[in-house]
Amino acid sequence: NAGVTQTPKFRVLKTGQSMTLLCAQDMNHEYMYWYRQDPGMGLRLIHYSVGEGTTAKGEVPDGYNVSRLKKQNFLLGLESAAPSQTSVYFCASSLGYGYTFGSGTRLTVV
Amino acid sequence: GQQVMQIPQYQHVQEGEDFTTYCNSSTTLSNIQWYKQRPGGHPVFLIQLVKSGEVKKQKRLTFQFGEAKKNSSLHITATQTTDVGTYFCAGYNTDKLIFGTGTRLQVFP
C-alpha cells in the first residue's frame, strides 16, 4: 500500500519551460489536492478535486492547471514556468477526514 | 477569504519543557485539524477537532478547540527531541483545508 506517490521528486526548469507533476493514490480517496510550500508561508492550496472529472481553484491557482481524468491520479501542470514558482509541491488525498500527503516535489525554476 | 494564523512562528525549548502553539481563524470553522511536519518531510495528520470546546489528548499532546470554534491550541508536555518539527493547524472550509502558517519547534537536549 503506497499511499500517495508524487513524481518526480526533484526537478530544475528553465524559465518558460513546461512540465507536469503527477500524483497517484491507491486509497480510493475521492478528494485530491495540490499545495505549494514556501518558507514562512505555510501550505497554500493551488487546485483541488472533489471527484473524478472535477477540478476547482484554490488560494493561488494562477500559472497552474490541473486534470483529474482518473480517480487515482491528479496532475498539476505548469505551462510556462516562472522563478516565482520555485517551491516544494505537495499532493494530498482524503476521504474527508485527515489528509494523506505525498513526499513532495522540489521544483526550482532558473 | 478565510485566514488561519498561528503563533508563535518559532519556539526553541529545552528538552523537558512544555510547548504551546495557538491557532486563530478569521471565520468560524466546521472543524480544525492538526498536522506535524518533520524537517525535510511531509505533513502528517495528527488529529481532528469538531465540537465547540472539545479537548483531545494523544499521550503528551493536548488539543483544544475554542468555544466559538475560531481558535485552537496544541500543548506538548515535557518535550522530547522527537517532537522537533513544524506544527500546522488547518481549518476546514466547505470542501478544503486552509492551513495556518505553522509553528516550528526546536528542542535542545
Interface residues (C-beta under 8 A of the other chain):
Chain A: Y31 Y33 Y35 G40 M41 G42 L43 R44 L45 Y48 V50 A56 G58 E59 F90 A92 Y97 G98 Y99 T100 F101 G102 S103 G104
Chain B: G1 Q9 Q33 Y35 G41 H42 P43 V44 F45 Q48 F88 A90 D95 K96 L97 I98 F99 G100 T101 G102
